[in-house]
Amino acid sequence: MADFSRPGSLYGAVDLGARKQALEAQSRREAGGPQAAAPGSIIDVTEETFTTEVIDRSMSVPVVLDLWSPRAPGSAQLSPVLEKVVGDMGGRAILAKVNVDGSPQIAQALRVQAVPTVLAIFQGQAVTGFQQVLPEQEVRRWLDELMGAVEQFYQANPDARPADVGEQQDEPTGPPADPDVLAAEEAVDKGDLDAAEAAYQRLLARSPGNEDAKMGLAGVGLIKRTADVDPADVQRRLQDPADIDAQLLAADLEMLSGAIDEAFDRIIGVVKRTSGDDRDKARRHLLGLFDALPAEDPSLAKARRALSSALF
């Protein structure tokens, strides 16, 4: 059964725009080659050092927690990948390795059900994670999305940014952001969705192919469609297979909560089992959601293939 979280803002905990930042960061990294691991960026942690090495350090830099066991074959596969990926970050993240056999209280406190488990700790809280062996590309994607969310936190809370974090993250920058993009983002932060929509539309009028404008306009549309929606009511309506609007709203909520693939799969399922106007409505809704992601997002390629198969 679907589980929807209430979206508060397009720039919330899981930001669609962070996916674009992640893909751009990946491209920059691949172009520049691997970086040397910063001293102290990979550490072993025990129950005695957990507070100082994980909680305290997470107040200024995200800590990737690798909960592993020598008895778990998956740990032997995943741990070297984490060391490589975090090592490539040049000190912008820390990998803290916890042998759960030697430090069982850490695993109990974090309610770890199986190993390997990976958690990202930031500002003293577990903010995201996964519990399976992932290939290097997926780990990099996960970490890039985490770093995008961390940077957005600091942009929204500039006083919380340690001085050295800004220095570590300095990179060559591109041209300044378009004033309409800045105006739209400020409007979203203030909750003025109409002003944000108008700013993105102005930008599209000047530059019809502008990806930031397309993504922003689609994101604002998501927020407006779900602003007054009760997730519990949507959940109830999903029991009626003929309620197409409920399915589309459910996909919107999934999209804003970060469940991108689930949202796409839901609407493609509607396309497969409907015809006529209902099918066209679902198809057009899905194409609108596609605009909320950068063109190179891998979820888009997969969903486009699935939509083509469903239609033809």
C-alpha positions as CSV (number, residue, x, y, z in Angstrom):
1,M,0.0,0.0,0.0
2,A,1.3,3.5,-0.8
3,D,2.5,5.7,1.9
4,F,2.4,9.4,1.2
5,S,4.3,12.1,3.1
6,R,3.0,15.6,3.1
7,P,5.0,17.9,0.9
8,G,5.7,21.3,2.4
9,S,7.7,22.9,-0.4
10,L,9.4,22.1,-3.7
11,Y,12.7,22.8,-1.9
12,G,11.9,20.4,1.0
13,A,13.8,17.4,2.4
14,V,13.7,15.6,-1.0
15,D,14.1,18.2,-3.7
16,L,13.6,17.4,-7.3
17,G,16.1,20.1,-8.1
18,A,18.7,18.2,-6.1
19,R,18.6,15.4,-8.7
20,K,19.8,17.9,-11.3
21,Q,22.6,19.1,-9.0
22,A,23.6,15.5,-8.4
23,L,23.8,14.7,-12.1
24,E,25.9,17.9,-12.7
25,A,28.2,17.0,-9.8
26,Q,28.7,13.5,-11.3
27,S,29.6,15.0,-14.7
28,R,32.1,17.4,-13.1
29,R,33.7,14.5,-11.2
30,E,34.0,12.2,-14.2
31,A,35.5,15.0,-16.2
32,G,38.1,15.8,-13.6
33,G,38.9,12.2,-12.6
34,P,39.1,10.8,-9.1
35,Q,40.2,12.9,-6.1
36,A,42.6,11.8,-3.4
37,A,40.9,10.8,-0.2
38,A,41.3,13.6,2.4
39,P,43.1,12.6,5.7
40,G,40.6,11.5,8.3
41,S,37.7,11.1,5.9
42,I,37.5,7.4,6.5
43,I,37.5,6.3,10.2
44,D,36.6,3.3,12.3
45,V,34.1,4.0,15.1
46,T,33.2,2.2,18.3
47,E,30.6,2.7,21.0
48,E,33.1,4.8,22.9
49,T,33.9,7.2,20.0
50,F,30.5,7.3,18.3
51,T,29.4,10.6,19.9
52,T,32.5,12.5,19.1
53,E,33.3,11.0,15.7
54,V,29.8,10.7,14.3
55,I,27.3,13.0,16.1
56,D,29.6,15.9,16.8
57,R,31.3,15.8,13.4
58,S,27.9,15.6,11.6
59,M,27.1,19.1,12.8
60,S,29.5,20.5,10.2
61,V,29.8,17.7,7.6
62,P,27.6,14.7,6.5
63,V,28.8,11.4,8.0
64,V,28.2,8.2,6.0
65,L,27.8,5.4,8.5
66,D,28.8,2.0,7.2
67,L,27.3,-0.6,9.6
68,W,29.1,-3.8,8.7
69,S,30.0,-7.3,9.9
70,P,32.8,-9.6,8.9
71,R,30.1,-12.4,8.9
72,A,28.1,-10.6,6.2
73,P,29.2,-11.3,2.6
74,G,27.4,-8.1,1.5
75,S,29.7,-6.0,3.7
76,A,32.7,-7.3,1.9
77,Q,31.2,-6.1,-1.3
78,L,29.8,-2.8,-0.2
79,S,32.5,-1.4,2.2
80,P,35.2,-1.0,-0.5
81,V,32.8,0.8,-2.7
82,L,31.9,3.2,0.1
83,E,35.5,3.8,0.8
84,K,36.2,4.7,-2.8
85,V,33.2,6.9,-3.3
86,V,33.5,8.8,0.0
87,G,37.3,9.1,-0.6
88,D,36.6,10.8,-3.9
89,M,34.7,13.5,-2.0
90,G,37.9,15.2,-0.9
91,G,36.8,15.6,2.7
92,R,33.3,17.0,2.0
93,A,31.9,13.9,3.6
94,I,33.2,11.4,6.2
95,L,32.9,7.6,6.1
96,A,32.5,6.2,9.6
97,K,32.8,2.4,9.7
98,V,31.1,0.5,12.6
99,N,31.6,-3.3,13.1
100,V,28.2,-4.2,14.6
101,D,29.7,-7.4,16.1
102,G,32.1,-5.3,18.2
103,S,29.6,-2.4,18.8
104,P,26.2,-4.0,19.1
105,Q,24.7,-1.1,21.1
106,I,25.1,1.3,18.1
107,A,23.2,-1.1,15.9
108,Q,20.5,-1.5,18.6
109,A,20.2,2.3,19.0
110,L,19.8,2.8,15.3
111,R,17.4,-0.1,15.0
112,V,19.5,-1.8,12.4
113,Q,17.7,-5.0,11.2
114,A,20.4,-6.3,8.8
115,V,23.9,-5.6,7.6
116,P,25.2,-4.0,5.6
117,T,23.2,-0.9,6.4
118,V,24.3,2.6,5.3
119,L,23.0,5.7,7.0
120,A,23.7,9.4,6.4
121,I,24.0,11.4,9.6
122,F,23.7,15.2,9.4
123,Q,23.1,17.7,12.1
124,G,23.0,14.8,14.6
125,Q,20.1,13.0,12.7
126,A,19.9,10.1,10.4
127,V,18.5,11.7,7.2
128,T,18.6,9.0,4.6
129,G,20.1,5.6,3.9
130,F,19.8,2.2,2.3
131,Q,20.1,-1.5,3.4
132,Q,21.4,-3.4,0.4
133,V,24.5,-3.9,-1.7
134,L,24.4,-1.2,-4.4
135,P,26.7,-0.8,-7.4
136,E,29.2,2.0,-7.4
137,Q,27.1,4.1,-9.7
138,E,24.1,4.0,-7.5
139,V,26.1,4.7,-4.4
140,R,27.6,7.8,-6.1
141,R,24.1,8.9,-7.1
142,W,22.8,8.5,-3.6
143,L,25.7,10.5,-2.2
144,D,25.4,13.2,-4.8
145,E,21.8,13.6,-3.9
146,L,22.7,13.8,-0.2
147,M,25.3,16.5,-0.8
148,G,22.8,18.5,-2.9
149,A,20.3,18.4,0.0
150,V,23.1,19.4,2.5
151,E,24.0,22.4,0.3
152,Q,20.4,23.4,0.2
153,F,20.2,23.2,4.0
154,Y,23.1,25.6,4.2
155,Q,21.6,27.9,1.6
156,A,18.4,28.1,3.7
157,N,20.4,28.3,7.0
158,P,23.6,30.3,6.1
159,D,24.4,30.9,9.8
160,A,24.7,27.1,10.3
161,R,27.4,26.7,7.7
162,P,30.9,26.3,9.2
163,A,33.5,28.6,7.7
164,D,35.6,25.8,6.4
165,V,32.6,24.0,4.7
166,G,32.2,26.9,2.3
167,E,35.9,26.8,1.5
168,Q,35.9,23.1,0.9
169,Q,32.9,23.3,-1.5
170,D,34.2,26.2,-3.6
171,E,34.3,25.1,-7.2
172,P,34.5,27.0,-10.5
173,T,31.1,28.4,-11.1
174,G,29.2,29.0,-14.3
175,P,27.3,32.1,-15.3
176,P,25.1,33.8,-12.7
177,A,21.6,32.4,-12.2
178,D,18.9,34.1,-14.3
179,P,17.0,36.8,-12.4
180,D,13.7,35.1,-13.1
181,V,14.9,31.8,-11.7
182,L,16.0,33.6,-8.5
183,A,12.7,35.4,-8.4
184,A,10.8,32.2,-8.8
185,E,12.8,30.4,-6.1
186,E,12.3,33.3,-3.7
187,A,8.6,33.2,-4.4
188,V,8.4,29.5,-3.7
189,D,10.2,30.0,-0.4
190,K,7.6,32.6,0.5
191,G,4.7,30.4,-0.6
192,D,3.7,32.7,-3.5
193,L,3.2,30.1,-6.1
194,D,1.5,32.4,-8.6
195,A,4.5,34.7,-8.6
196,A,6.8,31.7,-9.0
197,E,4.7,30.4,-11.9
198,A,4.8,33.9,-13.6
199,A,8.5,34.1,-13.2
200,Y,9.1,30.7,-14.8
201,Q,6.7,31.6,-17.6
202,R,8.6,34.8,-18.3
203,L,11.8,32.8,-18.6
204,L,10.2,30.3,-20.9
205,A,8.9,33.1,-23.1
206,R,12.5,34.4,-23.5
207,S,14.1,31.0,-23.7
208,P,11.6,28.2,-24.7
209,G,14.1,25.4,-24.1
210,N,15.3,26.5,-20.7
211,E,15.4,23.4,-18.5
212,D,15.4,25.3,-15.2
213,A,12.2,27.0,-16.2
214,K,10.5,23.8,-17.3
215,M,11.5,22.0,-14.1
216,G,10.4,24.9,-12.0
217,L,7.1,25.3,-13.7
218,A,6.4,21.6,-13.4
219,G,7.4,21.6,-9.7
220,V,5.1,24.6,-8.9
221,G,2.3,22.7,-10.7
222,L,2.9,19.7,-8.4
223,I,2.7,21.9,-5.3
224,K,-0.5,23.7,-6.4
225,R,-2.2,20.4,-7.3
226,T,-1.4,18.9,-3.9
227,A,-1.6,22.0,-1.6
228,D,-5.1,21.1,-0.3
229,V,-5.0,17.4,-0.8
230,D,-5.5,15.1,2.2
231,P,-3.2,12.1,1.7
232,A,-5.5,9.9,3.8
233,D,-8.4,10.7,1.5
234,V,-6.3,9.9,-1.6
235,Q,-5.4,6.6,0.1
236,R,-9.0,5.8,0.6
237,R,-9.9,6.7,-3.0
238,L,-7.3,4.4,-4.4
239,Q,-9.5,1.5,-3.4
240,D,-11.7,2.4,-6.4
241,P,-9.8,1.3,-9.6
242,A,-12.0,3.6,-11.7
243,D,-10.9,6.7,-9.8
244,I,-8.2,7.9,-12.3
245,D,-7.9,11.3,-10.6
246,A,-6.9,9.6,-7.3
247,Q,-4.2,7.7,-9.1
248,L,-2.8,10.9,-10.6
249,L,-2.9,12.7,-7.2
250,A,-1.2,9.7,-5.6
251,A,1.6,9.9,-8.3
252,D,2.0,13.7,-7.5
253,L,2.4,13.0,-3.8
254,E,4.9,10.2,-4.5
255,M,6.8,12.6,-6.9
256,L,7.1,15.2,-4.2
257,S,8.1,12.7,-1.5
258,G,11.0,11.6,-3.7
259,A,9.5,8.3,-4.9
260,I,10.1,9.2,-8.6
261,D,10.1,5.7,-10.1
262,E,7.0,4.7,-8.1
263,A,5.1,7.7,-9.4
264,F,6.0,7.0,-13.0
265,D,5.1,3.3,-12.6
266,R,1.8,4.2,-11.1
267,I,0.7,6.3,-14.1
268,I,2.1,3.9,-16.7
269,G,0.0,1.3,-15.0
270,V,-3.1,3.5,-15.5
271,V,-2.1,4.0,-19.2
272,K,-1.9,0.2,-19.6
273,R,-5.4,-0.5,-18.2
274,T,-7.4,2.4,-19.6
275,S,-8.4,3.7,-23.1
276,G,-9.8,6.7,-24.7
277,D,-9.9,10.0,-22.8
278,D,-8.8,8.4,-19.5
279,R,-5.7,7.0,-21.1
280,D,-4.8,10.3,-22.8
281,K,-5.3,12.1,-19.5
282,A,-2.9,9.8,-17.8
283,R,-0.4,10.1,-20.6
284,R,-0.5,13.9,-20.6
285,H,-0.1,14.0,-16.8
286,L,2.9,11.7,-17.0
287,L,4.5,13.9,-19.6
288,G,4.0,16.9,-17.3
289,L,5.8,15.0,-14.5
290,F,8.7,14.3,-16.8
291,D,9.3,18.0,-17.1
292,A,10.0,18.1,-13.3
293,L,13.3,16.2,-13.9
294,P,16.5,17.1,-15.8
295,A,16.6,15.6,-19.3
296,E,19.5,13.3,-18.4
297,D,17.9,11.8,-15.3
298,P,18.1,8.0,-15.7
299,S,14.5,7.6,-14.3
300,L,13.2,9.4,-17.3
301,A,14.8,7.1,-19.9
302,K,13.4,4.1,-18.1
303,A,9.9,5.6,-17.8
304,R,9.9,6.8,-21.5
305,R,10.6,3.2,-22.6
306,A,7.9,1.8,-20.4
307,L,5.4,4.4,-21.6
308,S,6.2,3.6,-25.2
309,S,5.7,-0.1,-24.5
310,A,2.4,0.7,-22.8
311,L,1.1,2.8,-25.7
312,F,2.3,0.6,-28.5
